[in-house]
Amino acid sequence: MLKIAVTGALGRMGSGIIKKIQDYDDMEVVAAIEIPDTPFEGEEIGSKIGIESIGVNITGSQNLKKVLEESNADVLVDFTIAPASVNTIKIASESGVNLIVGTTGFTEEQMKENIKNIEKNNVKSVISSNMSIGVNVFFKTLKDLSNLLYDFDIEIIEAHHNKKKDAPSGTAMTAFEIIANELGRNTEEIAVYGREGIVGERTKKEIGLHAIRGGDIVGDHSVMFIGEGERLEINHRAHTREVFIAGVMRALEFIESGEPGKVHNMNDVLGLN
């Protein structure tokens, strides 16, 4: 039985993951973690998210180390915000708990710290800016196309709901990094975040990134390869957060076979490498 702790347990992703785990006979939720000093401390998580009681009480993250040890969690699933997630990854890895992280918005320094803690403590992990199965096939397609369309202009457009805090999205940034790396371009030199005013002629090496926020859009991502007289667009649209939860379940099935001390991604989970 895989014992699972979930942070952001009352959030849209956290609660959705807890509900989905109830469909699996070989998995169980053993810890439901929320913000520090949550007013819901001690309340049963099932009753708060609209399912039958699962016998797990909500715990504030100030007690994360204690609850991970007392629950004997095998793996922690984290969908929160980057600064909190860095601390969560540190505590969980020091406690010998494996990690599945879908939090977005990590800075380069934060990601370095995450990797250092995972390697130092030799835990298994999957970290991905987007857990959707389809979007990871989208990433693989971009990787395969980039060298074929190296002389095309490239623009990335993403759209999300009006409550999303980071922009561009982690998924858009991953797409950008994949393309730039395949083309041997320096990401710090070629990114153009939107355009305004008189910007001059577009260079051949730059890649544009554009963010749209509105309504309840779950997540749309488009990459345009624009040549002379033709244009190729690669699109992925998420209609429901269930697509991300499906990816988390695949990652949970994969984690025990993962390599200790390595940060796996969804390519590893899906066998796309």
Sequence and secondary structure as in RCSB ss.txt:
>XXXX:A:sequence
MLKIAVTGALGRMGSGIIKKIQDYDDMEVVAAIEIPDTPFEGEEIGSKIGIESIGVNITGSQNLKKVLEESNADV
LVDFTIAPASVNTIKIASESGVNLIVGTTGFTEEQMKENIKNIEKNNVKSVISSNMSIGVNVFFKTLKDLSNLLY
DFDIEIIEAHHNKKKDAPSGTAMTAFEIIANELGRNTEEIAVYGREGIVGERTKKEIGLHAIRGGDIVGDHSVMF
IGEGERLEINHRAHTREVFIAGVMRALEFIESGEPGKVHNMNDVLGLN
>XXXX:A:secstr
 EEEEEESTTSHHHHHHHHHHTT TTEEEEEEEESTT TTTTSBHHHHHTS   S BEEEGGGHHHHHHHHT SE
EEE S HHHHHHHHHHHHHTT EEEE      HHHHHHHHHHHHHHT  EEE S   HHHHHHHHHHHHHHTTTT
TSEEEEEEEE TT  SSS HHHHHHHHHHHHHHT  HHHHEEE   S   S  SS EEEEEEE TT  EEEEEEE
EETTEEEEEEEEESSTHHHHHHHHHHHHHHTTS TT EE HHHHHT  
